[in-house]
Amino acid sequence: MKTLKLAFIIALCGIIICSCSKKSDTPAHLVAIPKNASFVLAFNAKQIVEKAGLNKPEQYKFYSAIQEELNRMPAEQSKAVKDFIKNTRNSGLNLDNVFLYLVMNDNVLEDETYPVYPLSVGITFLIDDLKTFEKSIKDNDVATWDGDEKVISLGYYVSLQWNDKIAVITFNADENINLFNTDEANSILANELFKADYSDKNDAYLFAEMNTIINLAEDFSNDYYSANQLINNLEQYKDMAMSLTFNDEKGSYVAAAKLLPEEKANELYGKYYKTDFDNNLYKYFPDNSLLAMKFSIKPLVYYNEYKKAIGIGQAEEPTESTTEQVEIIDEKGNVVETEDVVIDKYNGYAQNYNYEIKMLIEQYDEKVTSVLSCFTGDFLGSISGLTNMLQPDFAVAAGIAEGKESDVTALMKEVGFTENADGYYTLSIGYVNFYFAVKENIAYVTMSTNAVAKFLDKGYSPDITSAKSFGKEMKDAFYYVYLNININDYPALLKTYLNMSLGTEQAKVIMPFLEKLQSINAKSVNKNGGEFRIKFNEKEYASKIILKAIDAIAASYLDFEY
């Protein structure tokens, strides 16, 4: 525990150090990254520190606690931490923008002394003051350096190289690879996909070549038949790239992903997604929904790739047959009998199960155009006989093809739904009831009689598109997922349930965070990317909101003893 707390102190001190660096307008050390780098990870350390308010750490209580701890530590530990801070601040390096990159080794290395590494790694820094930097190397006995060549070995394939402006720490097991490039024509800036996409405005940025991801996946899955088949389906992503960005914004934290180039990504989008979302679905969901999911895909495409991946249908005769016991369960969940079932397996997979999946998906693909589902803001109370469980008002709506209502109804009857006099169908599973209805090329399943009655009438007004926090975003996206995590919006019954579920000690830690949160959502962006966003109830930078919440409980958890 003491080691963990010490690491926490050093980590925070290391972050705060970044606030002392000078600002770099352009990341000139991009030129040091080789053109054939497969992965490039960038951190805008100064921007991250400033958004979090760590450039003025005295505003946080935990900073004072750290200062006190440094004075309370045993002399040897205290000196080690203080020396770490002093030496890093006086290293002559600029820690604003730091790049980590990886290069695939083409050669298979055989070395009986050291392990074989498929990747070589580099970390680049800008040098603010060359004299200070070289002095810090000599003063801190980093390694033996004669003051002539600007390269030193740190052992185990690790070396430090530099020129007047750039320093690179490299882990290079292949001597044929040069990880310190100085020619822009041979640098990552000559990679057109990277150059067009990269921006130093992001807090963090990752660029990855899909060819390398596929090659790595192949190297690590040689012994797995199904994995190899799945990798074959990734061939369509060859010669493409993927980028991820992470940004701390006022009131939210955002992670975004995209495939490059955009034109090829758009073609893949058309293969997997439908564009004809049925907008009539919106009116059957209320604006106070706590969870909502919208999508319109081509499931048969996914199934066909899944089928290829696991080898369904590749053997005309079963490779083996087994007898397995299946439990027969009544509507209350009790096992009433067992039955022996013979299962034919193809390449290790149960063919009859996969055949049923295939038939269901083929029906789905033929009939369903789009799907929207949600938990509404209503909870139906505790499930009868199970006082520790809540039954949410959950609903799913699916647009179906013209003239297919009777087919869908027949399918639901096969599942077990029975018709009643009110115009909808009912299915009971244990203590839970489901209700199904169909009209105007829309199929609707819910757990609430109120919701199915709304569906058979005119729906909700206002409907889900009127939701202030996500309604418009949902309409504009091709796929969308929303989760309300603002406990102030929760119905009284759910709040009571949460309070009962959390003990006093857990509530002290969790509640300060929950009170800051508003929602989580994921959505499509254009036709080649997606976005994941956490929204907060306050309009400060997300990292600052989180640190303030930590600060609220820091006093009781930063009480160290040695």
Summary of the structure (lengths in Angstrom):
residues: 562
radius of gyration: 29.4
end to end distance: 10.6
largest distance: 93.3
contacts: 1645
relative contact order: 0.11
helix: 39%
strand: 31%
